[in-house]
Amino acid sequence: MPLSAEAREERAVWLRLVLTPGLGPAAARRLLEAFGLPEDIFAAGRTKLAAALDGARAQALLEHDAARQAQVEASLRWAEDERHHLVTLADPRYPARLLGIGDPPPVLFVLGDPDALSRPTIAIVGSRQATRAGLDHAHAFARALADAGLQVCSGLARGIDAAAHRGALAGRAGTVAVVGTGIDRVYPAGHAALADAIATRGAVLSELPLGTQVQRANFPRRNRLIAGLSLGVLVVEAARQSGSLITARQAAEFGREVMAIPGSIHSPVSKGCHQLIREGAKLVESAEDVLVELRAQMPAAAPTVARTAPPDSSAPGAPGTPSPAAALLLRALGWEPADPDTLAERTGQPIGAVAAHLLELELAGLAERWVDGRYVRAGR
């Protein structure tokens, strides 16, 4: 839908501000605090601007820049599509949680529903080189939490991010992806269909100009938005030096809850989670553990993941009754601890199905997950 002349002019001046070379979100915030709206900044004059910034950037703000103007026009054309939105700090749809991160982007490029950015959200992040078990956990936790009313936010990367997005898409609340490129680029390219599905059930957003290609320096910027948009961050798998740990620590700085799933002491992609737990992150073994941390910040009407006692086997369909496939897995579990791979061998079920059924049994209160990743029947 074409922008009205008023909307076009209002967004153009915001774009002119953020597309000025060398002017990042922190500097833009200082200017907005000092002068008011972008039109007030451009009306202030070079001397006053130089007092808030420096002479070179003040000059860059005020001088005519053909390349910047071309970017402004391209962004306005992009926003004419009904699924494309330029959400500025002055827009009532701007997510309130981002206002407290210190350097909120003055303009967000949003593909999908801008209102999704303000829904109760849990970030699920982790390694690009995830294990099969890690991918299964990310998918299962994301689906369970989405069904409990928490939208899932992640970074569209390979591995844990993609599994979390897909799990949330299978749930009720949907998902949001924050990308470290221009909103008109998909990285990795193989996630184009996933990005489109996310935009249909939630939103994809970026603070970076259209056309921005993959640059390592932009991913920490993306990570701070993932942390800022969320009520808490759940790290599924992460090495000791990883972007997921950066996201978790930024979340802690923003006052968000930080949670981590433990793994094998021998796995390099569990080292980061164990480090976070030693530093005070909540050790998480079930979706209910996450909800215990975040439920107070969720709307009262949001559903919960129930933990129920094992049902009376004479009452088919009673609360907590597992599906036939999960019941088969429960019988195979027996009364001794077993890991998911062992259960997959016993039942002939794919490891992904085993992980999903184990989560079903755990949420029904019929099985418990130990810290080492093995499962036992509840109440043993």
C-alpha positions in Angstrom: 0.0 0.0 0.0 1.5 3.4 -1.0 2.5 5.6 1.9 0.6 8.9 2.3 2.6 12.0 1.6 2.6 12.8 5.4 3.8 9.3 6.3 6.4 9.3 3.6 7.9 12.6 4.8 7.8 11.5 8.4 9.7 8.3 7.7 12.1 10.0 5.2 13.5 12.3 7.9 14.0 9.3 10.3 15.7 7.4 7.5 17.9 10.4 6.7 19.1 10.3 10.3 19.9 6.6 10.5 21.4 6.3 7.1 24.0 9.0 7.7 27.4 7.3 7.5 29.2 6.9 10.8 26.1 7.6 12.9 25.2 4.6 15.0 22.2 4.0 17.3 24.0 5.4 20.4 24.9 8.7 18.6 21.4 8.9 17.2 19.9 8.5 20.7 22.2 11.3 22.1 20.9 13.6 19.3 17.3 12.7 19.9 17.7 13.3 23.6 19.4 16.6 23.0 17.1 18.0 20.3 13.9 16.1 20.1 12.6 14.6 16.8 14.7 14.2 13.7 13.4 17.3 12.1 14.6 19.2 15.2 18.0 17.7 14.8 18.4 18.8 11.2 17.1 22.3 12.1 19.7 22.7 14.9 22.6 23.8 12.7 26.2 22.6 12.5 27.5 24.3 15.6 24.9 22.9 18.0 25.2 19.4 16.3 29.0 19.5 16.6 28.7 20.1 20.4 26.7 16.9 20.7 28.8 14.8 18.2 31.8 16.0 16.4 32.4 18.3 13.4 32.7 15.6 10.8 29.5 13.8 11.7 27.6 17.1 12.1 28.7 18.0 8.6 27.7 14.5 7.3 24.2 15.0 8.8 23.6 18.3 7.2 25.3 18.1 3.8 23.5 16.8 0.7 24.4 13.1 0.1 23.2 11.6 -3.1 24.0 8.0 -2.0 22.1 8.5 1.3 19.1 10.0 -0.5 19.0 7.1 -2.9 18.9 4.7 0.2 16.1 6.8 1.6 14.0 6.5 -1.6 14.7 2.8 -1.9 13.5 2.2 1.7 10.4 4.2 1.1 9.6 2.2 -2.0 10.2 -1.0 0.0 7.7 0.2 2.6 4.9 0.4 0.0 4.4 -3.3 0.2 1.6 -4.1 2.7 3.8 -6.7 4.5 6.7 -4.2 4.8 6.9 -1.7 7.7 9.3 1.1 8.8 8.7 1.3 12.6 10.3 4.4 14.1 10.8 5.3 17.7 7.8 7.7 17.4 5.6 4.8 16.2 3.2 3.4 18.8 4.0 0.0 17.4 7.6 0.3 18.5 8.3 -2.5 21.0 8.5 -1.0 24.5 11.1 -3.6 25.7 13.7 -2.2 23.2 13.5 1.2 24.8 15.4 0.1 27.8 18.5 -1.4 26.1 20.5 1.8 25.9 20.8 2.2 22.2 17.4 1.2 20.6 17.5 1.4 16.8 15.7 4.6 15.7 14.1 2.7 12.8 13.2 -1.0 12.5 12.7 -2.7 9.1 9.9 -5.2 9.7 8.6 -7.9 7.4 5.3 -9.3 8.7 3.3 -8.0 11.7 4.9 -5.2 13.7 2.6 -5.9 16.7 4.4 -9.3 17.0 7.4 -7.4 18.4 5.5 -6.5 21.6 4.1 -10.0 22.4 5.4 -12.0 25.3 8.6 -13.6 23.9 11.3 -16.1 24.9 14.6 -16.1 23.0 15.9 -19.5 22.2 19.5 -19.5 20.8 22.4 -21.8 20.5 25.1 -23.3 18.3 25.1 -23.5 14.5 27.0 -26.8 14.9 24.3 -28.3 17.1 24.0 -32.0 18.0 20.9 -34.0 17.0 19.8 -34.0 20.6 20.2 -30.2 20.7 18.1 -29.7 17.6 15.4 -31.9 19.0 15.4 -30.0 22.3 15.3 -26.6 20.6 12.3 -27.8 18.5 10.5 -29.4 21.3 11.0 -26.6 23.8 10.0 -24.0 21.2 6.8 -25.8 20.3 5.8 -26.4 23.9 6.5 -22.8 24.9 4.7 -21.4 21.9 1.7 -23.6 22.8 1.9 -22.1 26.3 1.6 -18.6 24.9 5.3 -17.5 24.5 6.4 -16.3 21.1 9.9 -17.6 20.3 12.6 -15.2 19.1 15.8 -16.3 17.4 18.3 -15.3 14.8 17.5 -17.4 11.7 20.9 -19.0 11.8 21.6 -22.7 11.1 21.4 -25.1 13.9 19.5 -24.2 17.1 18.0 -21.0 15.8 16.3 -22.7 12.8 15.1 -25.6 15.0 13.6 -23.1 17.5 11.8 -21.2 14.7 10.4 -24.4 13.2 9.2 -25.7 16.6 7.5 -22.4 17.3 5.8 -22.4 13.9 4.3 -25.7 14.8 3.0 -24.2 18.1 0.4 -21.5 18.8 2.2 -18.3 19.5 4.5 -18.1 16.4 8.0 -16.7 16.1 10.1 -13.6 15.4 13.5 -13.6 13.6 16.1 -10.8 14.0 18.6 -10.8 11.2 22.1 -9.4 10.9 21.7 -8.4 7.3 19.4 -6.0 5.4 15.8 -7.1 5.6 15.8 -7.8 1.9 18.6 -10.4 2.3 18.2 -13.9 3.7 21.2 -15.5 5.4 21.8 -18.4 5.0 20.1 -18.3 1.6 18.6 -21.8 2.2 16.4 -20.3 4.9 14.4 -18.2 2.5 11.3 -20.4 2.9 11.7 -20.4 6.6 11.9 -16.6 6.7 8.8 -16.3 4.7 6.9 -18.7 7.0 8.1 -16.6 10.0 6.9 -13.4 8.5 3.5 -15.1 8.0 3.2 -16.2 11.6 5.1 -13.3 13.2 7.8 -11.0 11.9 11.3 -10.7 10.6 13.2 -7.6 11.5 16.5 -5.8 11.0 17.9 -2.4 12.0 20.3 -2.5 9.1 19.9 -0.6 5.8 18.4 -2.5 2.8 21.1 -4.3 0.9 23.4 -4.9 3.8 25.4 -8.1 3.2 26.7 -10.5 5.8 29.3 -8.9 8.0 30.6 -10.4 11.2 30.4 -7.1 13.1 26.6 -6.9 12.6 25.8 -10.1 14.5 26.4 -8.7 18.0 24.0 -5.9 17.0 21.5 -8.5 16.0 22.0 -10.4 19.3 21.3 -7.4 21.5 17.9 -7.0 19.8 17.1 -10.7 20.3 17.9 -10.2 24.0 16.1 -6.9 24.2 12.9 -8.1 22.6 12.6 -11.1 25.0 11.5 -11.6 28.6 14.3 -14.2 28.9 16.9 -16.1 26.9 17.2 -19.9 26.8 20.5 -21.2 25.6 20.2 -24.8 24.3 23.8 -25.6 23.1 26.8 -23.2 22.9 30.6 -23.5 22.9 32.5 -21.4 25.4 33.2 -18.7 22.8 30.0 -18.1 21.0 27.5 -15.5 20.0 24.8 -17.2 22.1 26.8 -16.4 25.3 27.0 -12.8 24.1 23.2 -12.8 23.7 22.8 -14.3 27.2 25.1 -11.8 28.9 23.4 -8.9 27.1 20.1 -10.3 28.4 21.4 -10.3 31.9 22.5 -6.7 31.5 19.0 -5.8 30.3 17.5 -7.4 33.4 16.1 -10.4 31.5 16.0 -14.0 32.8 18.9 -16.2 31.5 18.4 -20.0 31.3 20.4 -22.9 29.9 19.9 -26.5 29.2 22.8 -28.7 30.5 24.4 -31.4 28.4 27.1 -33.9 28.4 30.3 -32.9 30.2 32.2 -34.2 27.2 30.4 -32.2 24.5 32.1 -28.9 23.4 28.7 -27.4 22.6 27.6 -28.0 26.2 30.6 -26.1 27.7 28.9 -22.6 27.2 25.7 -23.7 28.8 27.6 -25.1 31.8 29.6 -21.9 32.1 26.4 -19.8 32.1 24.9 -22.1 34.8 28.0 -21.6 36.9 27.6 -17.8 36.5 24.0 -17.9 37.8 21.8 -18.9 34.8 18.8 -21.0 35.6 19.3 -24.7 34.9 16.4 -25.8 32.7 15.2 -29.3 32.3 11.7 -28.8 31.0 9.4 -26.2 29.4 7.7 -25.8 32.8 11.0 -24.7 34.3 11.0 -21.8 31.7 7.4 -20.9 32.5 8.1 -20.8 36.2 10.7 -18.1 35.5 8.6 -16.1 33.1 4.9 -16.7 34.0 4.7 -13.5 36.2 5.6 -11.4 33.1 3.0 -13.1 30.9 -0.7 -12.1 30.5 -2.9 -13.8 33.1 -4.9 -15.6 30.4 -1.8 -17.3 28.9 -2.1 -21.1 29.1 0.4 -23.1 31.1 2.1 -26.4 30.5 0.5 -28.6 33.1 2.3 -31.1 35.3 -0.1 -33.8 36.3 0.1 -37.0 38.3 0.2 -40.2 36.3 -3.4 -40.9 35.3 -5.6 -43.8 36.3 -5.1 -46.3 33.5 -8.7 -47.3 33.7 -9.8 -43.8 32.5 -8.8 -43.4 28.9 -8.4 -39.8 27.8 -7.8 -38.5 31.4 -5.5 -35.5 31.8 -1.9 -36.7 31.5 -2.7 -39.7 29.4 0.1 -40.1 26.8 -0.4 -40.6 23.1 0.0 -44.2 21.9 3.5 -43.6 20.6 4.5 -41.9 23.9 3.0 -44.7 25.9 5.1 -47.2 23.9 8.1 -45.1 24.8 7.2 -45.1 28.4 7.0 -48.9 28.5 10.4 -49.0 26.8 11.8 -46.6 29.4 11.1 -49.0 32.2 12.4 -48.1 35.6 16.1 -47.6 34.9 17.6 -44.4 33.4 18.0 -44.4 29.6 19.2 -41.9 27.1 17.2 -40.9 24.0 19.5 -42.9 21.6 19.0 -46.1 23.7 15.2 -45.5 23.6 15.3 -45.0 19.8 17.0 -48.4 19.5 14.5 -50.0 21.8 11.4 -48.6 20.0 12.6 -48.2 16.4 11.4 -44.6 16.5 13.5 -41.8 14.9 15.4 -39.8 17.4 13.3 -36.6 16.7 10.1 -38.5 17.5 11.7 -39.9 20.7 12.7 -36.4 21.8 9.2 -35.1 21.2 7.5 -38.0 23.0 9.9 -37.7 25.9 8.9 -34.1 26.3 5.3 -35.1 26.1 5.9 -37.6 28.9 7.9 -35.0 30.9 5.2 -32.4 30.6 2.5 -34.9 31.7 4.5 -35.7 34.8 5.2 -39.3 33.7 9.0 -39.0 33.1 11.9 -36.9 34.4 15.0 -35.8 32.7 18.3 -36.1 34.6 21.1 -33.5 34.3 23.2 -36.0 32.3 20.4 -36.2 29.6 19.0 -39.6 30.6 15.3 -40.1 31.5 13.6 -42.1 34.2 9.9 -42.7 35.0 8.6 -40.1 37.4 8.1 -41.1 41.0 10.7 -43.9 41.0 
